Structures are given as C-alpha cells and as structure tokens.
Amino acid sequence: MPLFLYESSAGSGKTYTLVQAYLNYILKRPEKFRHVLAVTFTNKAAGEMKERIIRALKALSRNEG
C-alpha cells in the first residue's frame, strides 16, 4: 500500500484532501478499508474527517454522489 503525506497550513483543505483520497482508495478496494491510517493532530480534525466520510458514504448509498 502506498504512503501519502499531506502537509500544509491551517485552512488549506487538508481535511477535504484526506477525505477524497480515503474515499477514492476504499471505493476502489473496499476490502482494504481497515488497513488505512489517517492521522490528524487534533480531535476536532479527526471528528470532522469522520463526519465528512460518513456523510459522503451515505450520499453515495442514496445515489446522490
């Protein structure tokens, strides 16, 4: 599995980029979702990332994405 590192300043879209990369990876390889590690430096950012992933998956399940 490849290793990606996203590093940039606050407010630059890291969470958006991580969510898109995660969704792209797991939608192509659903069996690998448990093998992805996404690290953030705050609980707030981790929570936001989780919410965005869940919201995107729900939208896809309803054919909205």
PDB file with one MODEL, atoms N, CA, C and O in Angstrom:
MODEL        1
ATOM      1  N   MET A   1       0.846  -1.167   0.000  1.00  0.00           N
ATOM      2  CA  MET A   1       0.000   0.000   0.000  1.00  0.00           C
ATOM      3  C   MET A   1       0.897   1.238   0.000  1.00  0.00           C
ATOM      4  O   MET A   1       1.894   1.287   0.721  1.00  0.00           O
ATOM      5  N   PRO A   2       0.545   2.226  -0.802  1.00  0.00           N
ATOM      6  CA  PRO A   2       1.371   3.439  -0.865  1.00  0.00           C
ATOM      7  C   PRO A   2       1.235   4.289   0.397  1.00  0.00           C
ATOM      8  O   PRO A   2       0.252   4.193   1.131  1.00  0.00           O
ATOM      9  N   LEU A   3       2.226   5.104   0.621  1.00  0.00           N
ATOM     10  CA  LEU A   3       2.223   6.029   1.743  1.00  0.00           C
ATOM     11  C   LEU A   3       2.101   7.443   1.190  1.00  0.00           C
ATOM     12  O   LEU A   3       2.857   7.832   0.300  1.00  0.00           O
ATOM     13  N   PHE A   4       1.152   8.208   1.715  1.00  0.00           N
ATOM     14  CA  PHE A   4       0.966   9.589   1.302  1.00  0.00           C
ATOM     15  C   PHE A   4       1.088  10.486   2.518  1.00  0.00           C
ATOM     16  O   PHE A   4       0.605  10.146   3.598  1.00  0.00           O
ATOM     17  N   LEU A   5       1.723  11.616   2.350  1.00  0.00           N
ATOM     18  CA  LEU A   5       1.856  12.596   3.412  1.00  0.00           C
ATOM     19  C   LEU A   5       1.361  13.930   2.874  1.00  0.00           C
ATOM     20  O   LEU A   5       1.881  14.445   1.885  1.00  0.00           O
ATOM     21  N   TYR A   6       0.341  14.489   3.541  1.00  0.00           N
ATOM     22  CA  TYR A   6      -0.194  15.793   3.171  1.00  0.00           C
ATOM     23  C   TYR A   6       0.189  16.760   4.273  1.00  0.00           C
ATOM     24  O   TYR A   6      -0.142  16.551   5.440  1.00  0.00           O
ATOM     25  N   GLU A   7       0.881  17.807   3.902  1.00  0.00           N
ATOM     26  CA  GLU A   7       1.363  18.766   4.887  1.00  0.00           C
ATOM     27  C   GLU A   7       1.139  20.169   4.335  1.00  0.00           C
ATOM     28  O   GLU A   7       1.635  20.505   3.260  1.00  0.00           O
ATOM     29  N   SER A   8       0.394  20.982   5.071  1.00  0.00           N
ATOM     30  CA  SER A   8       0.154  22.364   4.645  1.00  0.00           C
ATOM     31  C   SER A   8      -0.424  23.153   5.813  1.00  0.00           C
ATOM     32  O   SER A   8      -0.690  22.603   6.881  1.00  0.00           O
ATOM     33  N   SER A   9      -0.608  24.422   5.596  1.00  0.00           N
ATOM     34  CA  SER A   9      -1.058  25.299   6.675  1.00  0.00           C
ATOM     35  C   SER A   9      -2.548  25.135   6.968  1.00  0.00           C
ATOM     36  O   SER A   9      -3.288  24.510   6.208  1.00  0.00           O
ATOM     37  N   ALA A  10      -2.961  25.715   8.092  1.00  0.00           N
ATOM     38  CA  ALA A  10      -4.363  25.651   8.512  1.00  0.00           C
ATOM     39  C   ALA A  10      -5.259  26.301   7.461  1.00  0.00           C
ATOM     40  O   ALA A  10      -4.917  27.327   6.874  1.00  0.00           O
ATOM     41  N   GLY A  11      -6.409  25.678   7.242  1.00  0.00           N
ATOM     42  CA  GLY A  11      -7.392  26.241   6.322  1.00  0.00           C
ATOM     43  C   GLY A  11      -7.086  26.049   4.853  1.00  0.00           C
ATOM     44  O   GLY A  11      -7.695  26.695   4.000  1.00  0.00           O
ATOM     45  N   SER A  12      -6.149  25.166   4.549  1.00  0.00           N
ATOM     46  CA  SER A  12      -5.742  24.987   3.156  1.00  0.00           C
ATOM     47  C   SER A  12      -6.434  23.818   2.461  1.00  0.00           C
ATOM     48  O   SER A  12      -6.209  23.589   1.272  1.00  0.00           O
ATOM     49  N   GLY A  13      -7.269  23.076   3.184  1.00  0.00           N
ATOM     50  CA  GLY A  13      -8.015  21.988   2.564  1.00  0.00           C
ATOM     51  C   GLY A  13      -7.452  20.599   2.808  1.00  0.00           C
ATOM     52  O   GLY A  13      -7.743  19.679   2.044  1.00  0.00           O
ATOM     53  N   LYS A  14      -6.653  20.424   3.855  1.00  0.00           N
ATOM     54  CA  LYS A  14      -6.086  19.094   4.146  1.00  0.00           C
ATOM     55  C   LYS A  14      -7.178  18.070   4.440  1.00  0.00           C
ATOM     56  O   LYS A  14      -7.137  16.949   3.934  1.00  0.00           O
ATOM     57  N   THR A  15      -8.150  18.456   5.257  1.00  0.00           N
ATOM     58  CA  THR A  15      -9.212  17.509   5.609  1.00  0.00           C
ATOM     59  C   THR A  15      -9.972  17.090   4.366  1.00  0.00           C
ATOM     60  O   THR A  15     -10.255  15.906   4.182  1.00  0.00           O
ATOM     61  N   TYR A  16     -10.306  18.043   3.509  1.00  0.00           N
ATOM     62  CA  TYR A  16     -11.002  17.732   2.257  1.00  0.00           C
ATOM     63  C   TYR A  16     -10.160  16.755   1.424  1.00  0.00           C
ATOM     64  O   TYR A  16     -10.678  15.765   0.907  1.00  0.00           O
ATOM     65  N   THR A  17      -8.881  17.038   1.302  1.00  0.00           N
ATOM     66  CA  THR A  17      -7.982  16.192   0.509  1.00  0.00           C
ATOM     67  C   THR A  17      -7.882  14.795   1.091  1.00  0.00           C
ATOM     68  O   THR A  17      -7.925  13.813   0.350  1.00  0.00           O
ATOM     69  N   LEU A  18      -7.748  14.689   2.415  1.00  0.00           N
ATOM     70  CA  LEU A  18      -7.673  13.372   3.056  1.00  0.00           C
ATOM     71  C   LEU A  18      -8.952  12.571   2.847  1.00  0.00           C
ATOM     72  O   LEU A  18      -8.904  11.376   2.558  1.00  0.00           O
ATOM     73  N   VAL A  19     -10.087  13.230   2.993  1.00  0.00           N
ATOM     74  CA  VAL A  19     -11.372  12.545   2.802  1.00  0.00           C
ATOM     75  C   VAL A  19     -11.496  12.043   1.367  1.00  0.00           C
ATOM     76  O   VAL A  19     -11.891  10.899   1.145  1.00  0.00           O
ATOM     77  N   GLN A  20     -11.166  12.877   0.404  1.00  0.00           N
ATOM     78  CA  GLN A  20     -11.256  12.473  -1.002  1.00  0.00           C
ATOM     79  C   GLN A  20     -10.306  11.307  -1.299  1.00  0.00           C
ATOM     80  O   GLN A  20     -10.684  10.360  -1.988  1.00  0.00           O
ATOM     81  N   ALA A  21      -9.097  11.376  -0.791  1.00  0.00           N
ATOM     82  CA  ALA A  21      -8.131  10.298  -1.014  1.00  0.00           C
ATOM     83  C   ALA A  21      -8.605   8.996  -0.372  1.00  0.00           C
ATOM     84  O   ALA A  21      -8.495   7.927  -0.974  1.00  0.00           O
ATOM     85  N   TYR A  22      -9.131   9.087   0.846  1.00  0.00           N
ATOM     86  CA  TYR A  22      -9.637   7.905   1.544  1.00  0.00           C
ATOM     87  C   TYR A  22     -10.796   7.273   0.764  1.00  0.00           C
ATOM     88  O   TYR A  22     -10.803   6.067   0.517  1.00  0.00           O
ATOM     89  N   LEU A  23     -11.765   8.095   0.384  1.00  0.00           N
ATOM     90  CA  LEU A  23     -12.924   7.575  -0.345  1.00  0.00           C
ATOM     91  C   LEU A  23     -12.504   6.962  -1.675  1.00  0.00           C
ATOM     92  O   LEU A  23     -12.992   5.894  -2.046  1.00  0.00           O
ATOM     93  N   ASN A  24     -11.623   7.613  -2.379  1.00  0.00           N
ATOM     94  CA  ASN A  24     -11.140   7.099  -3.655  1.00  0.00           C
ATOM     95  C   ASN A  24     -10.478   5.730  -3.467  1.00  0.00           C
ATOM     96  O   ASN A  24     -10.711   4.808  -4.249  1.00  0.00           O
ATOM     97  N   TYR A  25      -9.668   5.610  -2.447  1.00  0.00           N
ATOM     98  CA  TYR A  25      -8.975   4.353  -2.193  1.00  0.00           C
ATOM     99  C   TYR A  25      -9.938   3.235  -1.803  1.00  0.00           C
ATOM    100  O   TYR A  25      -9.893   2.147  -2.379  1.00  0.00           O
ATOM    101  N   ILE A  26     -10.801   3.495  -0.837  1.00  0.00           N
ATOM    102  CA  ILE A  26     -11.665   2.401  -0.359  1.00  0.00           C
ATOM    103  C   ILE A  26     -12.781   2.045  -1.335  1.00  0.00           C
ATOM    104  O   ILE A  26     -13.265   0.914  -1.326  1.00  0.00           O
ATOM    105  N   LEU A  27     -13.191   2.977  -2.165  1.00  0.00           N
ATOM    106  CA  LEU A  27     -14.216   2.630  -3.143  1.00  0.00           C
ATOM    107  C   LEU A  27     -13.644   1.752  -4.248  1.00  0.00           C
ATOM    108  O   LEU A  27     -14.372   0.971  -4.860  1.00  0.00           O
ATOM    109  N   LYS A  28     -12.360   1.874  -4.503  1.00  0.00           N
ATOM    110  CA  LYS A  28     -11.703   1.007  -5.486  1.00  0.00           C
ATOM    111  C   LYS A  28     -11.294  -0.326  -4.874  1.00  0.00           C
ATOM    112  O   LYS A  28     -11.215  -1.337  -5.572  1.00  0.00           O
ATOM    113  N   ARG A  29     -11.032  -0.328  -3.552  1.00  0.00           N
ATOM    114  CA  ARG A  29     -10.579  -1.528  -2.839  1.00  0.00           C
ATOM    115  C   ARG A  29     -11.319  -1.654  -1.509  1.00  0.00           C
ATOM    116  O   ARG A  29     -10.718  -1.472  -0.450  1.00  0.00           O
ATOM    117  N   PRO A  30     -12.603  -1.959  -1.550  1.00  0.00           N
ATOM    118  CA  PRO A  30     -13.393  -1.974  -0.306  1.00  0.00           C
ATOM    119  C   PRO A  30     -12.865  -2.913   0.774  1.00  0.00           C
ATOM    120  O   PRO A  30     -13.065  -2.666   1.964  1.00  0.00           O
ATOM    121  N   GLU A  31     -12.205  -3.966   0.374  1.00  0.00           N
ATOM    122  CA  GLU A  31     -11.694  -4.928   1.358  1.00  0.00           C
ATOM    123  C   GLU A  31     -10.518  -4.360   2.155  1.00  0.00           C
ATOM    124  O   GLU A  31     -10.116  -4.952   3.157  1.00  0.00           O
ATOM    125  N   LYS A  32      -9.968  -3.241   1.735  1.00  0.00           N
ATOM    126  CA  LYS A  32      -8.794  -2.658   2.379  1.00  0.00           C
ATOM    127  C   LYS A  32      -9.118  -1.550   3.380  1.00  0.00           C
ATOM    128  O   LYS A  32      -8.201  -0.969   3.961  1.00  0.00           O
ATOM    129  N   PHE A  33     -10.392  -1.243   3.594  1.00  0.00           N
ATOM    130  CA  PHE A  33     -10.728  -0.077   4.413  1.00  0.00           C
ATOM    131  C   PHE A  33     -10.156  -0.151   5.822  1.00  0.00           C
ATOM    132  O   PHE A  33      -9.886   0.887   6.426  1.00  0.00           O
ATOM    133  N   ARG A  34      -9.969  -1.326   6.349  1.00  0.00           N
ATOM    134  CA  ARG A  34      -9.410  -1.472   7.700  1.00  0.00           C
ATOM    135  C   ARG A  34      -7.889  -1.289   7.747  1.00  0.00           C
ATOM    136  O   ARG A  34      -7.292  -1.278   8.823  1.00  0.00           O
ATOM    137  N   HIS A  35      -7.280  -1.147   6.589  1.00  0.00           N
ATOM    138  CA  HIS A  35      -5.828  -1.034   6.513  1.00  0.00           C
ATOM    139  C   HIS A  35      -5.360   0.392   6.243  1.00  0.00           C
ATOM    140  O   HIS A  35      -4.187   0.615   5.945  1.00  0.00           O
ATOM    141  N   VAL A  36      -6.261   1.346   6.344  1.00  0.00           N
ATOM    142  CA  VAL A  36      -5.906   2.738   6.096  1.00  0.00           C
ATOM    143  C   VAL A  36      -5.780   3.461   7.431  1.00  0.00           C
ATOM    144  O   VAL A  36      -6.642   3.338   8.300  1.00  0.00           O
ATOM    145  N   LEU A  37      -4.711   4.204   7.580  1.00  0.00           N
ATOM    146  CA  LEU A  37      -4.495   5.002   8.777  1.00  0.00           C
ATOM    147  C   LEU A  37      -4.420   6.459   8.360  1.00  0.00           C
ATOM    148  O   LEU A  37      -3.558   6.840   7.567  1.00  0.00           O
ATOM    149  N   ALA A  38      -5.307   7.263   8.883  1.00  0.00           N
ATOM    150  CA  ALA A  38      -5.283   8.710   8.640  1.00  0.00           C
ATOM    151  C   ALA A  38      -5.021   9.376   9.986  1.00  0.00           C
ATOM    152  O   ALA A  38      -5.755   9.150  10.948  1.00  0.00           O
ATOM    153  N   VAL A  39      -3.994  10.182  10.053  1.00  0.00           N
ATOM    154  CA  VAL A  39      -3.591  10.811  11.304  1.00  0.00           C
ATOM    155  C   VAL A  39      -3.787  12.312  11.198  1.00  0.00           C
ATOM    156  O   VAL A  39      -3.371  12.940  10.225  1.00  0.00           O
ATOM    157  N   THR A  40      -4.425  12.875  12.209  1.00  0.00           N
ATOM    158  CA  THR A  40      -4.561  14.322  12.307  1.00  0.00           C
ATOM    159  C   THR A  40      -3.977  14.735  13.648  1.00  0.00           C
ATOM    160  O   THR A  40      -3.658  13.887  14.481  1.00  0.00           O
ATOM    161  N   PHE A  41      -3.839  16.029  13.854  1.00  0.00           N
ATOM    162  CA  PHE A  41      -3.212  16.494  15.084  1.00  0.00           C
ATOM    163  C   PHE A  41      -4.199  16.998  16.125  1.00  0.00           C
ATOM    164  O   PHE A  41      -3.802  17.392  17.221  1.00  0.00           O
ATOM    165  N   THR A  42      -5.480  16.987  15.786  1.00  0.00           N
ATOM    166  CA  THR A  42      -6.476  17.391  16.780  1.00  0.00           C
ATOM    167  C   THR A  42      -7.668  16.448  16.720  1.00  0.00           C
ATOM    168  O   THR A  42      -7.955  15.859  15.678  1.00  0.00           O
ATOM    169  N   ASN A  43      -8.353  16.311  17.839  1.00  0.00           N
ATOM    170  CA  ASN A  43      -9.581  15.515  17.863  1.00  0.00           C
ATOM    171  C   ASN A  43     -10.651  16.163  17.002  1.00  0.00           C
ATOM    172  O   ASN A  43     -11.458  15.470  16.382  1.00  0.00           O
ATOM    173  N   LYS A  44     -10.662  17.484  16.959  1.00  0.00           N
ATOM    174  CA  LYS A  44     -11.640  18.204  16.142  1.00  0.00           C
ATOM    175  C   LYS A  44     -11.480  17.843  14.661  1.00  0.00           C
ATOM    176  O   LYS A  44     -12.465  17.575  13.973  1.00  0.00           O
ATOM    177  N   ALA A  45     -10.235  17.839  14.177  1.00  0.00           N
ATOM    178  CA  ALA A  45      -9.985  17.496  12.776  1.00  0.00           C
ATOM    179  C   ALA A  45     -10.344  16.035  12.489  1.00  0.00           C
ATOM    180  O   ALA A  45     -10.896  15.728  11.433  1.00  0.00           O
ATOM    181  N   ALA A  46     -10.036  15.148  13.417  1.00  0.00           N
ATOM    182  CA  ALA A  46     -10.384  13.739  13.247  1.00  0.00           C
ATOM    183  C   ALA A  46     -11.897  13.567  13.187  1.00  0.00           C
ATOM    184  O   ALA A  46     -12.406  12.814  12.356  1.00  0.00           O
ATOM    185  N   GLY A  47     -12.611  14.258  14.060  1.00  0.00           N
ATOM    186  CA  GLY A  47     -14.074  14.190  14.062  1.00  0.00           C
ATOM    187  C   GLY A  47     -14.666  14.735  12.783  1.00  0.00           C
ATOM    188  O   GLY A  47     -15.616  14.173  12.238  1.00  0.00           O
ATOM    189  N   GLU A  48     -14.102  15.830  12.305  1.00  0.00           N
ATOM    190  CA  GLU A  48     -14.588  16.424  11.061  1.00  0.00           C
ATOM    191  C   GLU A  48     -14.353  15.481   9.882  1.00  0.00           C
ATOM    192  O   GLU A  48     -15.216  15.333   9.017  1.00  0.00           O
ATOM    193  N   MET A  49     -13.195  14.853   9.854  1.00  0.00           N
ATOM    194  CA  MET A  49     -12.894  13.911   8.789  1.00  0.00           C
ATOM    195  C   MET A  49     -13.871  12.732   8.828  1.00  0.00           C
ATOM    196  O   MET A  49     -14.387  12.312   7.793  1.00  0.00           O
ATOM    197  N   LYS A  50     -14.114  12.213  10.009  1.00  0.00           N
ATOM    198  CA  LYS A  50     -15.050  11.094  10.160  1.00  0.00           C
ATOM    199  C   LYS A  50     -16.452  11.492   9.701  1.00  0.00           C
ATOM    200  O   LYS A  50     -17.105  10.736   8.983  1.00  0.00           O
ATOM    201  N   GLU A  51     -16.914  12.668  10.107  1.00  0.00           N
ATOM    202  CA  GLU A  51     -18.243  13.133   9.697  1.00  0.00           C
ATOM    203  C   GLU A  51     -18.344  13.277   8.189  1.00  0.00           C
ATOM    204  O   GLU A  51     -19.350  12.891   7.594  1.00  0.00           O
ATOM    205  N   ARG A  52     -17.323  13.825   7.573  1.00  0.00           N
ATOM    206  CA  ARG A  52     -17.338  14.010   6.117  1.00  0.00           C
ATOM    207  C   ARG A  52     -17.350  12.670   5.386  1.00  0.00           C
ATOM    208  O   ARG A  52     -18.040  12.521   4.378  1.00  0.00           O
ATOM    209  N   ILE A  53     -16.601  11.706   5.879  1.00  0.00           N
ATOM    210  CA  ILE A  53     -16.579  10.382   5.248  1.00  0.00           C
ATOM    211  C   ILE A  53     -17.937   9.719   5.369  1.00  0.00           C
ATOM    212  O   ILE A  53     -18.453   9.175   4.392  1.00  0.00           O
ATOM    213  N   ILE A  54     -18.520   9.760   6.553  1.00  0.00           N
ATOM    214  CA  ILE A  54     -19.838   9.152   6.756  1.00  0.00           C
ATOM    215  C   ILE A  54     -20.885   9.828   5.892  1.00  0.00           C
ATOM    216  O   ILE A  54     -21.711   9.155   5.274  1.00  0.00           O
ATOM    217  N   ARG A  55     -20.860  11.160   5.843  1.00  0.00           N
ATOM    218  CA  ARG A  55     -21.820  11.914   5.026  1.00  0.00           C
ATOM    219  C   ARG A  55     -21.670  11.552   3.537  1.00  0.00           C
ATOM    220  O   ARG A  55     -22.668  11.376   2.838  1.00  0.00           O
ATOM    221  N   ALA A  56     -20.437  11.444   3.063  1.00  0.00           N
ATOM    222  CA  ALA A  56     -20.198  11.094   1.658  1.00  0.00           C
ATOM    223  C   ALA A  56     -20.673   9.674   1.357  1.00  0.00           C
ATOM    224  O   ALA A  56     -21.277   9.433   0.312  1.00  0.00           O
ATOM    225  N   LEU A  57     -20.404   8.735   2.262  1.00  0.00           N
ATOM    226  CA  LEU A  57     -20.836   7.357   2.041  1.00  0.00           C
ATOM    227  C   LEU A  57     -22.359   7.238   2.044  1.00  0.00           C
ATOM    228  O   LEU A  57     -22.929   6.481   1.258  1.00  0.00           O
ATOM    229  N   LYS A  58     -23.016   7.990   2.933  1.00  0.00           N
ATOM    230  CA  LYS A  58     -24.481   7.992   2.952  1.00  0.00           C
ATOM    231  C   LYS A  58     -25.037   8.559   1.654  1.00  0.00           C
ATOM    232  O   LYS A  58     -25.996   8.021   1.102  1.00  0.00           O
ATOM    233  N   ALA A  59     -24.449   9.631   1.168  1.00  0.00           N
ATOM    234  CA  ALA A  59     -24.894  10.246  -0.082  1.00  0.00           C
ATOM    235  C   ALA A  59     -24.713   9.270  -1.255  1.00  0.00           C
ATOM    236  O   ALA A  59     -25.584   9.148  -2.116  1.00  0.00           O
ATOM    237  N   LEU A  60     -23.573   8.585  -1.270  1.00  0.00           N
ATOM    238  CA  LEU A  60     -23.344   7.599  -2.332  1.00  0.00           C
ATOM    239  C   LEU A  60     -24.342   6.450  -2.257  1.00  0.00           C
ATOM    240  O   LEU A  60     -24.788   5.940  -3.285  1.00  0.00           O
ATOM    241  N   SER A  61     -24.689   6.046  -1.046  1.00  0.00           N
ATOM    242  CA  SER A  61     -25.647   4.930  -0.902  1.00  0.00           C
ATOM    243  C   SER A  61     -27.042   5.328  -1.362  1.00  0.00           C
ATOM    244  O   SER A  61     -27.864   4.475  -1.697  1.00  0.00           O
ATOM    245  N   ARG A  62     -27.302   6.643  -1.375  1.00  0.00           N
ATOM    246  CA  ARG A  62     -28.598   7.135  -1.856  1.00  0.00           C
ATOM    247  C   ARG A  62     -28.504   7.620  -3.303  1.00  0.00           C
ATOM    248  O   ARG A  62     -29.441   8.222  -3.826  1.00  0.00           O
ATOM    249  N   ASN A  63     -27.366   7.352  -3.942  1.00  0.00           N
ATOM    250  CA  ASN A  63     -27.131   7.774  -5.328  1.00  0.00           C
ATOM    251  C   ASN A  63     -27.113   9.285  -5.470  1.00  0.00           C
ATOM    252  O   ASN A  63     -27.537   9.807  -6.502  1.00  0.00           O
ATOM    253  N   GLU A  64     -26.633  10.003  -4.459  1.00  0.00           N
ATOM    254  CA  GLU A  64     -26.571  11.453  -4.516  1.00  0.00           C
ATOM    255  C   GLU A  64     -25.170  11.944  -4.851  1.00  0.00           C
ATOM    256  O   GLU A  64     -24.969  13.143  -5.048  1.00  0.00           O
ATOM    257  N   GLY A  65     -24.227  11.065  -4.916  1.00  0.00           N
ATOM    258  CA  GLY A  65     -22.843  11.487  -5.114  1.00  0.00           C
ATOM    259  C   GLY A  65     -22.344  11.061  -6.420  1.00  0.00           C
ATOM    260  O   GLY A  65     -21.192  11.331  -6.759  1.00  0.00           O
TER     261      GLY A  65
ENDMDL
END
